[in-house]
């Protein structure tokens, strides 16, 4: 017996957030041509490079990014 889309949705919502995100990515890629996905990433990369070249991007040192992330993780674990 096949599951209906509604049954699959209900079951999917029981998954942890990370697994739901992985499932959503997998589903999206399954219905979107790979060329379209690649073209979207290429456009996003070009946009970000243009912002950096124009001096309009906010660049954050890696050390600061990791420090912020560690702080968020510390707070989430508390």
Phi and psi in degrees as a GROMACS rama.xvg file:
@    title "Ramachandran Plot"
@    xaxis  label "Phi"
@    yaxis  label "Psi"
@TYPE xy
-85.1694  147.588  UNK-2
-83.1226  147.598  UNK-3
-82.1991  163.67  UNK-4
-58.7243  -39.832  UNK-5
-63.2779  -40.6881  UNK-6
-65.0327  -39.5259  UNK-7
-65.0018  -41.5346  UNK-8
-59.1041  -45.9745  UNK-9
-60.3566  -45.8602  UNK-10
-66.8641  -38.9489  UNK-11
-62.3773  -35.8753  UNK-12
-68.3439  -12.7118  UNK-13
-82.4979  -12.4897  UNK-14
-75.4388  153.954  UNK-15
-63.9111  155.964  UNK-16
-52.0043  -43.053  UNK-17
-61.2209  -42.5298  UNK-18
-68.6169  -36.0324  UNK-19
-64.8158  -40.0941  UNK-20
-63.7298  -43.2561  UNK-21
-61.4797  -42.9059  UNK-22
-63.3588  -42.8527  UNK-23
-61.9933  -43.3855  UNK-24
-59.9302  -45.9711  UNK-25
-61.4524  -45.0524  UNK-26
-63.3225  -43.577  UNK-27
-60.5911  -46.3941  UNK-28
-65.057  -31.1238  UNK-29
-68.7495  -20.084  UNK-30
-114.287  -4.37972  UNK-31
-113.08  124.98  UNK-32
-56.0524  136.419  UNK-33
-55.9484  -36.0925  UNK-34
-61.2393  -37.4757  UNK-35
-67.4235  -41.3309  UNK-36
-64.0135  -46.1487  UNK-37
-62.6012  -41.4599  UNK-38
-62.6049  -38.7979  UNK-39
-65.1365  -42.671  UNK-40
-65.4323  -41.8287  UNK-41
-59.0237  -42.587  UNK-42
-65.3481  -40.9993  UNK-43
-64.8581  -42.3679  UNK-44
-62.8933  -44.8496  UNK-45
-61.8608  -40.528  UNK-46
-62.4429  -44.4933  UNK-47
-66.8281  -40.1398  UNK-48
-62.8386  -41.9777  UNK-49
-62.0561  -39.7503  UNK-50
-64.3568  -40.8423  UNK-51
-64.3108  -47.4754  UNK-52
-61.4582  -35.2834  UNK-53
-81.1406  -10.0916  UNK-54
77.9925  17.5644  UNK-55
-99.6319  -6.99102  UNK-56
-83.8599  142.372  UNK-57
-88  108.837  UNK-58
-93.4704  130.074  UNK-59
-118.406  126.324  UNK-60
-57.3228  143.394  UNK-61
-54.0408  -39.4544  UNK-62
-59.7244  -39.6961  UNK-63
-70.1137  -39.0186  UNK-64
-60.2077  -47.2067  UNK-65
-67.0026  -35.9955  UNK-66
-64.073  -42.8601  UNK-67
-62.3357  -42.9142  UNK-68
-63.2098  -45.6581  UNK-69
-59.8109  -40.1826  UNK-70
-63.2001  -44.0336  UNK-71
-62.6055  -42.0407  UNK-72
-66.0367  -38.3927  UNK-73
-63.2429  -44.3183  UNK-74
-66.7621  -38.0469  UNK-75
-68.232  -31.7531  UNK-76
-81.7307  -11.8345  UNK-77
